[in-house]
Every structure is written in structure tokens, then in C-alpha cells.
Amino acid sequence: MYRTVLRRTARTAIPSRWIRHSSSRGEPVARRSILPLLAGAVLVGAGVGGFWAYQTYPQLSKQQGQAQTPKQPEKAEILREKPRKKSKSNEESNELISPQHVQVKHSHEHPGVYAWGSNVGKVAAPDSKESNIKTPRRIPYFDGQILRDLKLERDFGVAVNEKGDLVQWGVGFNRDTPAPEVTLRGKDIAKIAISRDRVIALSSNGQVYSIPVAKADQAFAENTPNSHSSWSIWSGTPSLTQHFRTLKPANLGWNEQVVDIKSGLEHCLMLTSKGRVFSAASSTEDFPSRGQLGVPGLTWQNRPAGPYDQPHEVGGLRGFTVKEIATGDYHSLALDNEGRVFSFGDNTVGQLGFKTDLTATHIDTPSLLPVNQLYAGTNLKPKVTSIAAGGLNSFFTVDATKTQSRSGSEVMPASELGRVVAETWACGSGIHGELGTGKWLHVSVAPSKVKALSDLYEYDEASNTVSPIRLNKIAVGSTHVCAVMDNVHDSKGNSKGDPKFGNDVLFWGGNESYQLGTGKRNNTNVPVYIGALDGDSVGAGKMDGELGRNRFQIAPRARVNLLEKGGKGKGRQVDVEQRVECGRCVSAVYSAV
């Protein structure tokens, strides 16, 4: 039946209304519309989606907000300034506002010696095993002591105490016990100088002594008569109980005596009260052979009969009244009362102030340094006021007075006429920065101006004038230098209650053993300040960013009440000042009488 109906469908086009469904099953159910189902599904999906959006939208919005909104800065925490200590007196107020006041006061109340730099010879810190002392440190032996003089080498140190006795220490003095020890008493020593192996000491009455550095050599000299001594170079006649020699210039005039001494590694200079200069050998290891004695042609072979270390007058300086002398390792300087400088000795690196000559490395007769040529073409008239030397360097300070031009091409204002410009000049080696000119030089062809120490002025309230700032002192070591400025100072305060302040101090040059006191090891070719010396209360070794507000200042001379050790008794009134000393890779500051 079903097949027949299909055939008919294929053959005849019967209208759809006449078609009958032929099947064994019942009549089919009528189809339902799909639209209601789709609508329901959409509603259900919308509900689910809305619920999901309701749950997740806050989190998505938060994440998107974090991604789009830049990170806000953290809320600043307010730190309130701690209450300042209220001063109960002017003295406490000065201590709070002036680090220099604290330094000056501390140095007056606690005299002693501070040292730093190389300690391989147990000089900077005899009780320490450190090879270098990076920042200033007190030497306990000298606590509470005032010294007359102090000199340092890498391997030994020498000082003169307040009584005029000689004190020595270091491995060069005694390798087994390098602690300070008094080695010469009763000679009233006023000044000392050191060579490679001898100490040259000047007494208050003008006597000059030569003492061995090594304690063993002192003992040998005490126990061995000179006539039987193995020191064939000595031909004097010291007694059996002496371990020193006396150096006495010949033909001294009436009331003429030695008033100053200086020494290099092999030679020494002696200045008399009449302005004459004598030179002598000051070391037993080598005879001076680089012209530093100032005696033309003098050698070991042709030296005159007599002691090896006999003084010789520097004939080239006769007729000039010399007021100051200075020595480097192998050269000498002399300054007369007219402001003229004479130099002689080794000139390998230009330390004499002249251009070097490879065919003639030294000058054995005093030669006038042409300072006027340094001011050629200017309206300045120079006059040298001081000299200093050490190692392979020389320094001199100049007061240059402004004058009217001779040609008249440039008219100087009347207010400028007579005005003084204070300048500092240097020559010699600068490979470690010791010239202080900002350059690293092996050799100097001529003196160079140290600009950081030149053309400086300050206002003096006491005199109501502007005056040049000069140098008070230059201490020259083997490779480093220190300058003490002669700026206006006041160790007592202008009036009762005013803060005290001292002289500015600057260091420069080699720093291979931390001898500059900066706490670092780099050399510097320009003068720099260092931090205060002692104790946390005065900011030892620290420099703040306020233009060196906490910089070290040396205490000028002042009368103070010095207590005995332990702070007992009423004490005694004494004039005290601080001084700086530069040696071979070591530095020191000491309280001086």
C-alpha cells in the first residue's frame, strides 16, 4: 500500500490537499512552533549572563581601574624635628652651633699628639698592628703633654718634650720595643731635624747635636771610644758616655749662635743669628754629592781634613742676611731679609725653580731664583715672604704689591695702588699631586702658582678692613703637603661668650698610606679640607655637605690652664698652640709650647 502511493506520487502531480498518509501507525501529532523555545532559551541565557555579570563586574572593573589609573604616590610620613637641646649658658650654645669652637676648646683642654698614615714602622700607632692608620688617632704616650718639636719618618719618630728632652720611637729606633722612650736628657733641646739615620738637635743656647736614630747605635757609641770605633768616618773626640756628636760652625762672631736647623736625607743647614748659613753632612750612610751643601766642587774624595760632618760656611750667601732656610731630600733653599730666594742642590725634577738640564742635574752654588720674571707684564712688585721644602718639592709665598704701570698705558685707580696680593708658588715633582696646582706633572719647568691658596681675602672686623689671607705655615712631606692658613682667628672669642675658632688647614698630594687624613686612599692634586680630629663629639673624620662646616681647624696660640695627669691640682698657666707635621707617608698634629 505504501509503495503504491509512492509510485503515484512520482507519476502524477496530485495536489497536496488530497494526499493521505498511509501507515500502520496512527495519525501524526501536529508540529509545535520553535519560537517560544528560542525565546525561553534567550531569557534563560540573559538571566545567567546577568547573574555572571553581577558577580564578576566589580572585580573586572577594579582590575581595569588599576590598569588604567596610574599608581598613586605613597602617603608621606611626617617626621617631626626632635626637640633641640636648650643651652643653659653661652658656652653650651657655642658648642651646639660651632664645631670649630668645640675643636679649639677640646685641643686646649686635652693636649696631645694625633698621627695617621703609614704604620709599618710603628710611628703613627706604636701599639697597633695595622699597617696604615686611615684617620687621625691619638698616641697615648703623649696624652696631656706639650711638645717643643716633632718630626716623623716612615720608620721612626722624634719629639722634644716640654722639658727639652729627646723622645724617640718606632722600629727604626728599636725593633723589639718601638714604644716612645726618652733618649737624651738635660740638653734643653729646642728644635730638631732628621736625616736618613741621624737626629740633628738644636739646644736653646745654640749648640747643635747629632744623635743616632737606632738605639743599638746609641749604645755602641756610648761604650766604644771614638779612637777605637769602627766608625772611621768620625774623627771627633766624644767621651765614652756620650752617644751624640756636637756640630759647631767655625769662626762664629761675638754673640753669634745657631738659631735654626733643617735637614735632608744626607745634609743639614744651620742658620746663625747673624744671618749666615752653614751646611754639613747629616747621615752616616752617604756623603752629600748633589750640590746640596752649597760648596762648589766638594766631594767625599776632596773634603777637608777633620770630622766627616764638620760644618762648612755656604760662601755663595756671604753678603746676604739670610732669615730662613729650608731643605728637601737633596736640595736647599735660603731666603734673605730682602725677599730674595737662593736655591742649590739636586734639580732633577725642577725643585730648584729652574728648568731641568739632563747634562747638569744639580747646582752646587746658591743661585738666585728669578721671581720677578713670574710677574713680568703685570703691575705687581713681588717680595718672597717665606719658603718651605721637602721631598722633591719647594714652595714659597709672595706678597705682590700693586703699582702704577711704568709705561703709563694703564692707569690704576688710586684705591688699588699699594694693595697687596698674597700668592703661593710651587715647583718640583707633581706626580702624586704634591704641587697642588690641579695637574699631575713629573717635572716642573718653572714655578707654578697654587691658585687655591692665592689671591684670597677676608674682612677683618677688628680693623674694619679687607686684608689678604696669607699662609701661616707649609709642612712638606716626601709626597704630601699641608698648609695652615693665616686667616683671622680667635681662640678666646671676640668678647665674653663668643665662639672660638682657629686656622683653616688643607692637605694635598700623595695618599698611598692614608697620610692626607681624608679616610680614603686616592691622591689629590688640589688642597682639600679634612674632618675634625678627635672624638664623636667633634665629628672625627667626618665632612658634611655644608661647604666643610665641620672641617678641621688648628687651634691658635692661647693661654690655657693645664692640669696634671688625672685632672688633679689647680693646674698651671701655659701658652699652647697646635702644629702640623708631614713626614714620609705619615702626618701628625701636636700641641706645642
C-alpha positions in Angstrom: 0.0 0.0 0.0 2.8 2.4 0.9 4.8 1.6 -2.2 1.8 2.2 -4.4 1.2 5.6 -3.0 4.8 6.5 -3.7 4.6 5.4 -7.3 1.6 7.6 -7.8 3.4 10.4 -6.3 6.2 10.0 -8.8 3.8 9.7 -11.8 1.0 12.1 -11.1 1.1 15.5 -9.6 -1.6 15.3 -7.0 -2.5 18.4 -5.1 -1.1 18.4 -1.6 -4.6 18.6 0.0 -5.6 15.2 -1.4 -2.5 13.4 -0.2 -3.3 10.9 2.5 -0.7 9.4 4.8 -0.8 5.7 4.7 0.9 4.0 7.5 0.4 1.3 10.0 1.0 3.9 12.8 -1.6 6.3 14.0 -2.2 9.8 12.8 0.9 12.0 13.3 0.9 14.7 16.0 0.8 18.2 14.7 4.2 20.2 14.9 4.8 22.9 17.6 6.4 26.3 16.8 10.2 26.7 17.7 9.9 30.4 18.5 8.7 30.0 22.1 11.6 27.7 22.8 14.1 30.1 21.4 12.6 32.9 23.4 12.8 30.9 26.6 16.4 30.0 25.9 17.2 33.6 25.3 15.6 34.6 28.5 17.4 31.9 30.5 20.7 32.9 28.9 20.1 36.5 29.6 19.4 35.7 33.2 22.5 33.6 33.6 24.6 36.2 31.9 23.2 38.9 34.1 23.9 36.9 37.2 27.5 36.3 36.0 28.0 39.9 35.2 26.6 40.9 38.6 29.1 38.6 40.3 32.2 39.4 38.1 31.8 43.1 37.1 33.1 44.6 40.3 36.3 42.6 40.0 36.8 43.4 36.3 36.1 47.0 36.9 38.6 47.0 39.8 41.3 45.3 37.6 40.6 47.7 34.7 40.7 50.7 37.0 44.1 49.5 38.4 45.4 49.1 34.8 44.1 52.5 33.6 44.7 54.6 36.8 48.4 55.4 37.5 49.8 54.3 40.8 49.4 57.0 43.4 52.5 58.0 45.5 52.7 56.6 49.0 51.4 58.8 51.6 54.3 60.8 53.2 55.1 60.1 56.8 55.6 63.2 58.7 58.7 63.1 60.8 58.8 65.9 63.3 62.1 67.5 64.3 63.3 66.3 67.6 63.4 69.0 70.3 66.8 70.7 70.4 68.8 70.7 73.5 68.3 74.0 75.3 71.6 75.6 76.2 71.9 76.8 79.8 74.8 79.1 79.1 76.7 80.8 76.3 79.3 78.1 76.3 76.7 75.4 75.7 75.2 77.5 72.9 78.6 77.9 71.2 79.1 74.1 71.4 75.8 73.5 69.7 76.2 75.9 66.8 80.0 75.9 66.2 82.0 72.7 65.5 85.2 74.8 65.4 84.5 76.1 68.9 84.4 72.5 70.1 87.6 71.7 68.3 89.6 74.6 69.7 88.2 74.1 73.2 88.9 70.3 73.1 92.5 70.8 71.9 93.2 73.3 74.7 91.8 71.1 77.3 93.3 67.8 76.0 96.8 68.4 74.6 98.5 65.5 72.9 99.6 64.1 69.5 97.4 62.8 66.7 99.0 60.8 63.9 97.9 58.9 60.8 99.3 57.4 57.7 101.9 54.6 57.3 102.3 52.5 60.4 104.8 49.9 59.0 107.4 51.5 61.3 105.1 51.7 64.3 105.2 55.5 64.2 101.6 56.6 63.8 100.3 54.0 66.3 103.1 52.2 68.2 100.7 49.9 69.9 98.8 48.8 66.8 99.5 46.0 64.3 97.7 47.9 61.5 99.9 48.8 58.5 98.0 52.0 57.8 96.2 54.4 60.1 93.4 55.8 58.0 92.2 58.7 60.2 93.8 60.8 62.9 94.5 58.8 66.1 96.0 59.8 69.4 99.3 58.4 70.6 98.6 57.6 74.2 102.1 58.2 75.4 101.8 61.9 74.6 98.4 62.4 76.2 98.4 65.6 78.3 101.9 66.6 77.0 103.0 69.8 75.3 105.9 69.4 72.9 108.6 71.8 71.7 109.0 70.0 68.3 108.2 66.8 66.5 109.5 65.1 63.3 108.4 61.9 61.6 109.8 59.4 59.2 108.2 56.2 58.0 110.3 54.1 60.4 110.9 56.4 63.3 109.6 59.4 65.2 111.3 62.0 67.2 109.9 64.6 69.6 111.1 67.1 72.2 109.0 67.3 75.3 108.3 70.4 77.3 111.5 69.9 79.4 113.7 69.8 76.4 114.4 66.1 76.5 114.5 64.0 73.3 111.9 61.2 72.8 112.2 58.5 70.1 110.1 55.6 69.0 109.4 53.3 66.0 111.0 50.2 64.6 113.9 52.3 63.2 114.7 53.2 66.8 114.0 49.9 68.5 112.6 47.0 66.5 111.9 44.9 69.6 110.2 47.7 71.6 109.1 50.5 69.3 107.3 52.4 72.1 108.3 56.1 72.9 111.3 56.4 75.1 113.4 59.4 76.4 116.9 59.1 74.9 118.6 62.4 75.7 118.1 64.5 78.8 119.4 67.7 80.2 120.4 69.4 76.9 117.4 71.8 76.7 116.6 70.9 73.1 114.5 73.5 71.3 114.3 72.2 67.7 115.1 69.0 65.8 115.6 67.9 62.2 116.0 64.3 60.9 118.1 62.7 58.2 118.1 59.2 57.0 119.7 57.8 60.1 120.5 60.8 62.4 118.7 63.3 64.5 120.0 66.9 64.4 119.1 68.7 67.6 119.4 72.4 68.4 119.6 73.4 72.1 118.3 76.7 73.5 121.9 78.0 73.8 122.8 77.4 70.2 124.5 74.0 70.5 123.9 71.5 67.7 124.0 67.8 68.4 123.9 64.8 66.0 122.3 61.7 67.6 121.9 58.2 66.0 118.4 57.2 65.3 118.8 53.5 66.2 119.0 52.6 69.9 121.7 50.0 69.1 123.9 52.6 67.5 123.5 54.8 70.6 124.6 52.0 72.9 127.5 51.3 70.6 128.6 54.9 70.6 128.4 55.1 74.4 130.5 52.0 75.0 133.1 52.5 72.3 135.9 55.2 72.4 136.0 57.1 69.2 139.7 56.3 68.7 138.8 52.6 68.6 135.5 52.9 66.9 134.7 51.1 63.7 133.1 54.4 62.5 136.2 55.5 60.7 134.3 58.4 59.2 134.2 60.1 62.7 137.3 61.8 63.9 136.0 63.8 66.8 136.7 63.1 70.5 133.4 62.4 72.3 133.5 60.9 75.8 132.7 57.3 76.5 129.3 58.2 78.0 128.1 60.2 75.0 126.0 58.9 72.2 125.9 62.1 70.3 128.2 64.4 68.4 128.5 68.2 68.5 128.4 70.1 65.3 129.9 73.6 65.8 130.4 76.0 62.9 133.9 77.6 62.9 134.6 81.3 63.2 131.3 82.4 64.8 131.3 86.0 65.7 130.7 87.6 69.1 127.3 86.6 70.4 126.6 84.7 67.2 125.0 81.3 67.6 122.9 78.9 65.6 119.2 79.7 65.8 117.7 77.3 63.2 118.4 73.9 61.7 116.9 71.9 58.7 117.9 68.6 57.3 117.5 66.5 54.2 118.3 62.8 53.8 122.1 63.4 53.7 122.7 67.0 54.6 121.7 69.7 57.1 121.7 73.5 57.1 122.4 75.8 60.1 121.3 79.4 60.3 123.1 81.8 62.7 121.8 84.8 64.5 123.9 87.0 62.1 122.2 85.6 59.0 125.0 83.3 57.9 124.4 79.7 56.7 126.5 76.6 57.3 126.0 73.1 55.9 127.2 69.7 57.0 126.7 66.0 56.3 123.9 64.6 58.5 123.9 60.9 57.6 126.5 58.2 58.1 125.2 56.3 55.0 126.1 58.6 52.2 128.1 61.8 51.8 126.2 64.6 50.1 127.1 64.6 46.5 124.4 66.5 44.7 125.4 70.1 45.5 123.1 70.4 48.4 125.9 71.6 50.7 126.3 74.7 48.6 130.1 74.3 48.5 131.2 74.1 44.8 133.3 71.0 44.0 133.1 69.4 47.4 133.1 65.6 47.3 134.0 62.8 49.6 137.4 62.5 48.0 138.5 66.1 48.3 136.8 67.0 51.6 139.0 69.0 54.0 140.8 67.3 56.9 138.7 66.9 60.0 135.4 65.3 61.0 133.2 63.9 58.3 130.3 66.0 59.5 132.2 69.3 60.1 130.1 72.4 59.1 131.1 74.4 56.1 130.0 78.0 55.5 128.0 78.5 52.3 130.2 81.1 50.7 127.8 81.9 48.0 125.5 83.5 50.6 128.1 85.9 52.1 126.9 89.4 52.0 123.2 88.4 52.3 121.4 88.4 55.6 119.5 85.1 55.5 116.4 84.9 57.6 115.0 81.5 56.7 116.3 78.1 55.5 114.6 75.0 54.1 115.7 71.6 52.8 114.3 68.9 50.7 115.7 65.4 50.3 118.6 66.5 48.2 118.3 70.3 47.8 118.4 73.5 49.8 116.7 76.9 49.9 117.6 80.2 51.6 115.6 83.4 51.9 117.2 86.7 52.8 115.7 89.8 54.5 115.1 91.5 51.2 112.8 88.7 49.9 115.3 87.1 47.6 115.4 83.3 47.3 118.5 81.2 46.6 118.4 77.5 45.8 121.1 74.8 45.3 121.4 71.1 45.1 119.5 68.5 43.1 117.3 69.8 40.2 116.3 66.6 38.6 112.6 67.4 38.6 112.9 71.2 38.7 112.7 71.5 42.5 115.2 74.5 42.5 112.8 76.5 40.4 114.9 76.3 37.2 114.4 74.4 34.0 116.0 71.0 34.3 119.1 70.1 32.3 119.9 66.5 31.7 123.6 67.3 31.3 123.7 69.1 34.7 121.2 67.7 37.1 122.4 69.7 40.1 123.6 73.2 41.0 126.3 73.3 43.7 126.3 77.0 44.4 123.5 79.2 45.6 121.6 80.6 42.6 119.1 83.5 42.8 115.6 82.5 41.8 114.2 85.0 39.3 110.9 85.6 41.0 110.4 88.9 39.1 110.1 87.0 35.9 107.0 85.3 37.2 105.3 88.8 37.3 106.6 90.1 34.0 103.9 92.2 32.3 101.9 92.9 35.4 101.6 95.9 37.7 102.8 93.8 40.7 106.0 94.1 42.6 106.8 90.7 44.3 108.6 90.0 47.5 109.0 86.5 48.9 107.9 86.2 52.5 108.5 82.5 53.3 110.0 79.3 52.0 109.4 75.6 52.6 110.8 72.4 51.1 110.6 68.6 51.5 111.0 65.5 49.4 111.4 66.7 45.8 109.5 70.0 46.1 109.9 73.6 47.0 107.3 76.2 48.0 107.5 80.0 48.5 104.9 82.6 49.4 104.9 86.1 47.8 103.4 89.4 48.7 102.9 91.2 45.4 102.1 94.9 45.7 100.1 96.7 43.1 101.9 99.6 41.5 101.4 102.1 38.7 102.5 100.9 35.2 105.8 102.4 34.2 104.6 102.8 30.6 101.5 104.7 31.8 99.4 102.7 29.3 97.2 101.5 32.0 96.1 103.8 34.8 95.3 102.0 38.1 92.7 103.5 40.4 94.1 105.2 43.5 92.2 102.7 45.7 94.1 99.8 44.1 97.6 101.3 44.5 99.5 99.6 47.3 97.1 96.8 47.6 98.8 93.5 48.4 98.1 90.2 46.8 99.3 87.1 48.7 100.2 84.1 46.5 101.8 80.7 46.8 104.1 79.1 44.3 105.4 75.5 43.9 108.0 73.7 41.9 109.4 70.2 41.6 107.6 66.8 41.3 103.9 66.7 40.9 103.3 63.0 40.0 101.5 62.5 43.3 99.7 65.8 43.2 102.1 67.5 45.6 102.3 70.7 43.6 98.7 71.4 44.5 98.1 73.1 41.1 95.5 70.7 39.8 97.9 69.0 37.4 99.9 65.7 37.5 103.5 66.6 36.5 106.7 64.5 36.6 108.9 67.6 36.2 108.4 71.4 36.7 110.0 73.7 34.1 109.2 76.7 36.3 107.4 77.6 39.5 103.6 77.3 39.2 101.0 79.2 41.2 98.9 77.3 43.7 95.6 79.0 42.8 93.7 77.5 45.7 96.0 79.3 48.1 96.4 82.5 46.2 94.5 85.8 45.8 92.4 85.2 48.9 90.9 88.0 51.0 88.8 88.3 54.2 87.1 91.0 56.1 88.7 91.8 59.5 86.0 93.2 61.8 88.7 94.3 64.3 90.4 96.6 61.9 87.4 97.2 59.6 89.5 96.4 56.5 89.7 93.8 53.8 93.1 92.0 54.1 94.8 89.2 52.1 94.8 85.7 53.6 98.4 84.5 53.8 99.8 81.2 54.8 100.9 80.7 58.4 103.0 77.6 57.6 103.6 75.0 55.0 104.6 71.5 56.1 106.1 69.4 53.3 106.5 65.7 53.5 108.1 63.3 51.0 105.0 63.2 48.7 102.3 65.2 50.5 101.9 68.7 51.8 99.8 70.6 54.4 99.1 74.4 54.5 97.9 76.2 57.6 96.1 79.4 56.6 96.7 82.7 58.4 93.1 83.6 58.4 91.6 85.8 61.1 91.1 83.5 64.1 90.0 83.9 67.7 90.9 81.3 70.3 89.4 83.4 73.1 86.3 84.8 71.4 85.9 88.5 70.4 84.0 89.1 73.6 82.9 87.1 76.5 80.6 84.3 75.3 81.6 84.5 71.6 82.5 81.2 69.9 86.2 80.3 69.4 87.6 79.4 66.0 91.1 78.6 64.6 93.1 78.5 61.4 92.0 76.5 58.4 94.1 73.6 57.3 94.4 72.0 53.9 96.1 68.8 52.7 97.1 67.6 49.2 99.5 65.2 47.4 100.2 61.5 47.8 97.8 59.4 49.8 99.1 55.9 49.3 99.2 55.3 53.1 96.2 57.5 54.0 98.5 60.3 55.1 96.1 63.0 54.0 93.7 62.1 56.7 90.6 62.0 54.4 89.9 58.4 55.2 90.3 57.5 51.6 93.4 56.4 49.6 93.2 58.4 46.4 95.8 61.1 45.7 94.6 64.7 45.2 96.3 67.5 43.2 94.4 70.3 44.8 94.2 71.4 48.5 91.3 69.8 50.4 89.9 70.0 53.9 89.7 67.1 56.2 87.3 66.4 59.1 87.8 67.2 62.7 90.5 65.2 64.5 89.2 63.7 67.7 86.1 62.0 69.2 82.5 61.7 68.1 81.7 64.9 69.9 83.8 66.9 67.4 83.0 64.8 64.4 86.2 62.9 63.8 87.0 62.3 60.2 83.5 63.4 59.0 82.8 66.1 56.4 79.2 67.3 55.9 77.8 68.8 52.8 77.7 72.4 54.1 80.9 73.5 52.5 83.0 71.8 55.1 81.2 73.3 58.1 82.8 70.5 60.2 86.3 70.9 58.7 89.4 70.6 60.9 90.7 73.9 62.2 94.0 74.1 64.1 94.0 75.7 67.5 96.0 79.0 67.5 98.2 80.1 70.4 96.3 80.8 73.6 97.0 80.8 77.3 95.2 77.9 79.0 95.1 76.2 82.4 96.9 72.9 82.0 96.0 70.3 84.6 98.3 67.5 85.7 97.6 63.9 84.7 94.4 62.7 86.3 93.0 66.2 86.5 94.4 66.8 90.0 95.6 70.1 91.4 94.9 73.7 90.3 97.0 73.3 87.2 99.3 75.9 85.6 99.0 78.6 83.0 100.8 77.9 79.8 100.7 79.2 76.2 99.7 76.4 73.8 99.1 76.1 70.1 98.6 73.2 67.6 101.1 72.5 64.8 101.1 70.2 61.8 103.9 68.0 60.7 104.2 66.0 57.4 106.8 63.2 57.2 107.4 60.3 54.8 103.9 58.9 54.3 102.8 60.0 57.8 101.3 63.1 59.3 100.7 64.4 62.8 99.2 67.3 64.7 100.6 68.1 68.1 100.2 70.5 71.0 103.2 72.8 71.1 104.5 75.1 73.7 
